[in-house]
Amino acid sequence: MDLGIKGKVALVTAASRGLGFAVAERLSREGASVSICGRSRERIDSAAEAIIKKTGGEVTAFEADVTDHLAVKEMVQEIKKKFGSLNIVVCNAGGPPPGMHHDFSIEDYRAALELNLLSTINLCYEALPFMKERRWGRIVAITSVAAKQPLDNLILSNTARAGVLGFIKTLSNQVASLGITANCVCPGYTKTERVEELAKKFVTDGKGSEEDFYDTLIAAIPAGRVGTPDEFAKTVAFLVSEGAGYINGVALQIDGGFYRGII
Ligand SMILES: NC(=O)c1ccc[n+]([C@@H]2O[C@H](COP(=O)([O-])OP(=O)(O)OC[C@H]3O[C@@H](n4cnc5c(N)ncnc54)[C@H](OP(=O)(O)O)[C@@H]3O)[C@@H](O)[C@H]2O)c1
């Protein structure tokens, strides 16, 4: 299926590895000119090289922390200067630390809101003028299934990501008539480097084997497995496609059925 995004200009933030990397690679395979960013020049350059090697596409790497609003502004301006526009934005960031309410101060909440909520709002504000100019745009915010079904030991994430759902839904109502869609995706457990690191830590902490770690996760997943970054990326690629122009304001779980609600 042709997604109709050949030649579109895309930005995927927090993409030196994991879900962001997989999405950037997929969009590059589909023929988009992809820009990516991360906090380390070395890591983001090697991610860009890896994507170019796999897809032969055009990939531009930026060293930018998504919580640095000025750096994000400059990156978006640079993309506009180089490619003439910005059509697709995938908002991603790292996750805040795990813990219960008594583990955190108000400053920890402020940092989590900067990382996951305000970074998304800022990026949308920077990108929207270019999308409005062309009367075409696709925004996808990567959140978490915890935004819909809060997980006890992830109070920072639950709080910040629910805000993203509220922001993106409201924004989607306000830009739809301009040919712009805004949606959220809510990943469940997906086997990225981060999850592999958690599995290793589980072993070194003496809690059991890697198999035990995955068994614990899988117990709550009807699909009986964790997801792959590639299947996550293919779903996001569909949401930013030409054909998904009438999908607007949704928060789509990509979680093997982990979320137990019906809406
Ligand atoms: N994988 C899952 O099972 C899962 C499930 C639910 C939700 N999520 C959420 O989905 C997002 C991606 O997950 P992942 O598993 O791909 O995580 P990951 O493997 O830890 O990758 C995170 C990426 O974000 C970049 N990054 C982190 N903080 C950044 C910042 N402030 N500015 C710019 N880049 C930043 C990192 O690169 P640098 O270190 O080079 O900056 C890295 O490329 C996270 O928010 C995570 O909490 C993941």
The ligand as an SDF file (V2000), in Angstrom:
LIG
                    3D

 48 52  0  0  0  0  0  0  0  0999 V2000
    9.0370    0.6330   24.9220 N   0  0  0  0  0  0  0  0  0  0  0  0
    7.9360    0.5000   25.6160 C   0  0  0  0  0  0  0  0  0  0  0  0
    7.5430   -0.6170   25.9980 O   0  0  0  0  0  0  0  0  0  0  0  0
    7.1070    1.7140   25.9580 C   0  0  0  0  0  0  0  0  0  0  0  0
    5.8230    1.5350   26.4730 C   0  0  0  0  0  0  0  0  0  0  0  0
    5.0550    2.6540   26.8010 C   0  0  0  0  0  0  0  0  0  0  0  0
    5.5790    3.9210   26.6200 C   0  0  0  0  0  0  0  0  0  0  0  0
    6.8370    4.0700   26.1330 N   0  0  0  0  0  0  0  0  0  0  0  0
    7.3470    5.4510   25.9900 C   0  0  0  0  0  0  0  0  0  0  0  0
    7.6890    5.6860   24.6430 O   0  0  0  0  0  0  0  0  0  0  0  0
    8.8290    6.5640   24.5900 C   0  0  0  0  0  0  0  0  0  0  0  0
    9.9510    5.8750   23.8140 C   0  0  0  0  0  0  0  0  0  0  0  0
   10.2420    4.6550   24.4680 O   0  0  0  0  0  0  0  0  0  0  0  0
   11.5180    3.7640   24.0880 P   0  0  0  0  0  0  0  0  0  0  0  0
   11.2840    2.4200   24.6610 O   0  0  0  0  0  0  0  0  0  0  0  0
   11.8270    3.9190   22.6570 O   0  0  0  0  0  0  0  0  0  0  0  0
   12.6330    4.5050   24.9800 O   0  0  0  0  0  0  0  0  0  0  0  0
   14.2190    4.4510   24.8690 P   0  0  0  0  0  0  0  0  0  0  0  0
   14.6840    3.1750   24.2470 O   0  0  0  0  0  0  0  0  0  0  0  0
   14.7110    4.7950   26.2260 O   0  0  0  0  0  0  0  0  0  0  0  0
   14.5640    5.6450   23.8590 O   0  0  0  0  0  0  0  0  0  0  0  0
   14.3490    6.9460   24.2300 C   0  0  0  0  0  0  0  0  0  0  0  0
   14.8940    7.8730   23.1250 C   0  0  0  0  0  0  0  0  0  0  0  0
   14.5830    9.1850   23.5020 O   0  0  0  0  0  0  0  0  0  0  0  0
   15.7650   10.0010   23.4230 C   0  0  0  0  0  0  0  0  0  0  0  0
   15.5730   11.0210   24.4330 N   0  0  0  0  0  0  0  0  0  0  0  0
   15.3520   10.8320   25.7560 C   0  0  0  0  0  0  0  0  0  0  0  0
   15.1410   12.0010   26.3680 N   0  0  0  0  0  0  0  0  0  0  0  0
   15.2420   12.9680   25.4010 C   0  0  0  0  0  0  0  0  0  0  0  0
   15.1380   14.3840   25.4080 C   0  0  0  0  0  0  0  0  0  0  0  0
   14.8950   15.0470   26.5470 N   0  0  0  0  0  0  0  0  0  0  0  0
   15.3100   15.0420   24.2360 N   0  0  0  0  0  0  0  0  0  0  0  0
   15.5740   14.3730   23.1000 C   0  0  0  0  0  0  0  0  0  0  0  0
   15.6760   13.0450   23.0360 N   0  0  0  0  0  0  0  0  0  0  0  0
   15.5190   12.3550   24.1810 C   0  0  0  0  0  0  0  0  0  0  0  0
   16.9060    9.0160   23.6660 C   0  0  0  0  0  0  0  0  0  0  0  0
   18.0850    9.4450   23.0190 O   0  0  0  0  0  0  0  0  0  0  0  0
   19.2780   10.2370   23.7530 P   0  0  0  0  0  0  0  0  0  0  0  0
   19.5310    9.5250   25.0580 O   0  0  0  0  0  0  0  0  0  0  0  0
   20.3910   10.0980   22.7640 O   0  0  0  0  0  0  0  0  0  0  0  0
   18.7860   11.6340   23.9260 O   0  0  0  0  0  0  0  0  0  0  0  0
   16.3760    7.7750   22.9450 C   0  0  0  0  0  0  0  0  0  0  0  0
   16.6460    7.8700   21.5630 O   0  0  0  0  0  0  0  0  0  0  0  0
    9.2060    6.8540   26.0440 C   0  0  0  0  0  0  0  0  0  0  0  0
    8.5770    8.0380   26.4640 O   0  0  0  0  0  0  0  0  0  0  0  0
    8.6280    5.6690   26.7940 C   0  0  0  0  0  0  0  0  0  0  0  0
    8.3710    5.9510   28.1490 O   0  0  0  0  0  0  0  0  0  0  0  0
    7.6120    3.0120   25.8010 C   0  0  0  0  0  0  0  0  0  0  0  0
  1  2  1  0
  2  3  2  0
  2  4  1  0
  4  5  1  0
  4 48  2  0
  5  6  2  0
  6  7  1  0
  7  8  2  0
  8  9  1  0
  8 48  1  0
  9 10  1  0
  9 46  1  0
 10 11  1  0
 11 12  1  0
 11 44  1  0
 12 13  1  0
 13 14  1  0
 14 15  2  0
 14 16  1  0
 14 17  1  0
 17 18  1  0
 18 19  2  0
 18 20  1  0
 18 21  1  0
 21 22  1  0
 22 23  1  0
 23 24  1  0
 23 42  1  0
 24 25  1  0
 25 26  1  0
 25 36  1  0
 26 27  1  0
 26 35  1  0
 27 28  2  0
 28 29  1  0
 29 30  1  0
 29 35  2  0
 30 31  1  0
 30 32  2  0
 32 33  1  0
 33 34  2  0
 34 35  1  0
 36 37  1  0
 36 42  1  0
 37 38  1  0
 38 39  2  0
 38 40  1  0
 38 41  1  0
 42 43  1  0
 44 45  1  0
 44 46  1  0
 46 47  1  0
M  CHG  2   8   1  16  -1
M  END
$$$$
